[in-house]
Amino acid sequence: MATVKTVLRKTKLADGSYPISLRVSKDRNSKFFQTIFRAFPNEWNETTGSFTAKNSNSIQNNRLLLKFKDRALKILSDLEMEKSDFTLKDFENHFRIVSNPVQQNLFYFWDEIIGEMIYAGRTGNAKVNKDTFESLKKFNKSTKLNFKEITPSFLYKYEAFLRSRGGSDGGIGVRMRTIRALYNFAIERNIAKEQDYPFKIYKVSKLKGKNLKKALSIEEVLKIRDLDLKKYPSFVNTRNYFIFSFYTRGMNFADMMKLEWKDTDCDKIYYTRSKTKGHFKIKIVLPVQEILSYYRKHSIGTNYIFPILLKNNLTPAQLENRKHKTLQRYNKELKEIAEICEINKPLSSYVARHSFANCLKQKGVATDIISESMGHQNLAVTQAYLKEFDNSVLDDAIEILV
């Protein structure tokens, strides 16, 4: 006899909650089917397999869980009538595909994935997916689209559509990688079939951004570091963020924003890079120490070093919103600082990281040291990274011929 129960899985998510799955058991074997729900242990009743009143939307969520269970029980009943020796694989085929054709709809599935990303606090990924969702919907002119319809031909037409609207290789690459990741999710969850995978023919790797990375020389960095802030007091934070990033091996804005006082001691900063999850231990050099001292003196009373997040315990959505607003202002003011310092390069938050690598290269530091300091996974990444910077050595060599 087959049984169905909703259970809290043991895999802990980033926010401390656990995924809820439908467990179907038969002949002492079980198979789990992930739902869209997550819960903290105190929000879940193990015995009844339902949300407790501590869950903010327990009544509606329990109703939806019952629908999952009812659909599973109906499929089991139908299979029992067809053949008593059916397997869990038979059930899976009916539950995921046959009895639920709407699941094969790309936009329906995508909406669930975006919801899961938001719930897990991955708001940056959720935003990229939302933007691509809207773009593809505009191209398709409806939300009726199955995974089997995402063919290489479809993707080439979508690429042409994006180019007609001014899309660059880099921007189109972001869209295509997002769709590819979604397709991979769908294969993992048995929503789409691997044999239909279009990215074996349509290669996203050809879509590489052709814009050269911009980097400052050490002389240009020092111009910003030595900017007379008494003369330009409105640029104190922007100048500090840029110099702090440069002298902390190119720490990106999102990580700086969330850096707390507890992440520092007398001579080191400890943090985990959001993008790669690499762990960093960085020596506090004099310019960084001066910036830290400034913010200790001008603390706004939060756990954070910088006055970007104005209070503790913000939700992921609030963090993302705050990052977006502050980063816009930061990049705008960096361009104004570049003009004041007579730096004829488009300055942005990421230029600090590029400049750190470029200045080490100019000083003759070995590529493997640069690679380790930046947290790159291998030397090839660093070599490709450095290759894009201005090569003054070659320029000087050419001068010999003049």
Salt bridges, closest charged atoms under 4 A:
ASP27 OD2 - LYS26 NZ 3.02
ASP78 OD2 - LYS74 NZ 3.14
ASP90 OD2 - LYS83 NZ 3.29
GLU92 OE1 - LYS31 NZ 3.61
GLU92 OE1 - LYS89 NZ 3.64
GLU92 OE2 - ARG96 NE 3.31
GLU116 OE1 - ARG38 NH2 3.78
GLU116 OE1 - ARG189 NH2 2.84
ASP131 OD2 - LYS127 NZ 3.16
GLU134 OE1 - LYS137 NZ 3.36
GLU159 OE2 - ARG163 NH2 3.03
GLU159 OE1 - LYS206 NZ 2.82
ASP169 OD1 - ARG163 NH2 2.69
ASP169 OD2 - LYS210 NZ 2.57
GLU220 OE1 - LYS345 NZ 2.96
ASP226 OD1 - ARG225 NE 3.21
ASP263 OD1 - LYS262 NZ 3.67
ASP267 OD2 - LYS268 NZ 3.43
GLU320 OE2 - LYS323 NZ 3.85
GLU333 OE2 - ARG329 NE 2.96
GLU336 OE2 - LYS332 NZ 2.98
GLU388 OE2 - LYS213 NZ 3.29
